[in-house]
């Protein structure tokens, strides 16, 4: 449909319940818009915050995507204190959302730091955007 951000011939699936929302942490407007569009095509709802210090708009998320490019404190965002905070974002009390960290494929150190800090899945930005449904589908409970 024209103006919807979907390709011709594609329709968005019905949005999932609030507990199935995706939270993207990214300072990049282009990435935010792409993820929102890809999520809608998969029947997911996505919210974006610019950094880890901003309170997210919804109360529950099944998945948090961290865009490591330009994100301050990317490794700290996965550390012990943030894990406690992250637990409050989960789909049910005591259940933390899964974390996917993504970044440019040339940012190997950042990707490895995110893996070492506890990201559930680490992918290049190209893999996330090119195979969005498969990447986020791997994190389904």
C-alpha positions in Angstrom: 0.0 0.0 0.0 1.2 3.4 -0.9 2.8 5.4 2.0 2.8 2.4 4.3 6.5 1.6 3.9 5.6 -1.9 2.6 6.7 -3.2 -0.8 3.9 -3.5 -3.4 2.0 -6.8 -3.0 3.1 -7.2 0.7 0.8 -6.7 3.6 1.6 -6.3 7.3 0.6 -9.2 9.6 -1.6 -8.3 12.5 0.5 -6.9 15.4 1.4 -9.2 18.3 0.2 -8.6 21.9 2.2 -6.0 23.9 4.3 -8.8 25.5 5.6 -9.6 22.1 7.0 -6.2 21.3 10.6 -5.5 20.1 12.7 -2.7 21.6 15.4 -1.3 19.4 18.1 0.7 21.1 19.7 2.8 18.3 20.7 6.4 17.7 20.2 5.9 14.0 17.0 7.1 12.4 17.6 5.0 9.2 18.0 1.8 11.2 15.0 2.6 13.4 12.8 3.1 10.4 14.0 -0.1 8.6 13.6 -2.2 11.8 10.1 -0.8 12.3 9.1 -1.6 8.8 10.6 -5.1 8.9 9.0 -5.8 12.2 5.6 -4.7 10.9 6.0 -7.1 7.9 6.6 -9.9 10.5 3.5 -9.0 12.6 5.7 -7.5 15.3 5.5 -4.2 17.0 8.7 -2.3 17.5 9.6 0.7 19.7 12.9 2.6 19.5 14.9 4.5 22.1 18.1 6.4 21.3 20.2 5.1 24.1 20.2 2.9 27.2 19.4 5.8 29.6 16.0 6.5 28.0 12.9 4.8 29.4 11.2 2.6 26.9 7.6 3.4 25.9 6.1 0.0 26.7 6.2 -2.1 29.7 7.1 -5.5 28.2 9.3 -6.7 25.4 10.2 -10.2 24.2 13.3 -8.9 22.4 15.8 -6.0 22.7 18.0 -5.2 19.7 21.1 -3.1 20.5 22.6 -1.3 17.5 26.3 -1.0 18.6 27.2 1.7 16.1 27.1 4.9 18.0 25.6 3.4 21.1 27.5 4.6 24.2 28.2 2.0 26.8 27.3 -1.0 24.6 29.1 -3.5 26.7 27.9 -2.0 30.0 24.4 -2.1 28.6 24.6 -5.9 28.9 26.3 -5.9 32.3 25.0 -7.0 35.7 23.1 -3.9 36.6 21.5 -3.6 33.2 20.5 -7.3 33.4 18.4 -6.4 36.5 16.9 -3.5 34.7 16.4 -5.7 31.6 14.5 -8.2 33.7 11.8 -5.5 34.3 11.3 -5.3 30.5 10.4 -8.9 30.0 7.1 -10.4 28.8 6.4 -11.8 32.3 7.7 -10.9 35.7 11.2 -12.5 36.2 11.7 -13.2 32.5 14.2 -11.0 30.8 13.9 -10.3 27.1 16.4 -11.8 24.7 19.1 -9.4 23.5 20.4 -9.3 19.9 23.4 -7.0 19.4 24.2 -5.9 15.9 26.8 -3.6 14.3 28.8 -3.2 11.2 30.6 -6.4 10.1 33.9 -4.5 10.3 33.3 -3.7 14.0 34.6 -7.1 15.2 35.8 -5.9 18.6 32.4 -4.4 19.4 30.6 -7.5 18.3 32.9 -9.7 20.4 32.5 -7.4 23.4 28.7 -7.7 23.2 29.0 -11.5 22.9 31.3 -11.5 26.0 29.0 -9.2 27.9 26.1 -11.6 27.5 24.2 -10.8 24.3 22.0 -13.8 23.4 22.8 -13.4 19.7 25.3 -11.2 17.9 24.9 -10.4 14.2 26.1 -7.9 11.6 23.8 -5.1 10.8 23.5 -6.5 7.3 22.4 -9.9 8.5 19.8 -8.3 10.8 18.3 -6.1 8.1 18.7 -8.7 5.3 17.3 -11.7 7.2 15.2 -9.9 9.9 12.4 -12.5 10.1 14.9 -15.4 10.5 17.1 -13.5 13.1 14.3 -12.4 15.3 12.5 -15.7 14.8 15.5 -17.5 16.4 14.7 -15.7 19.7 11.1 -16.9 19.9 10.3 -18.7 23.2 
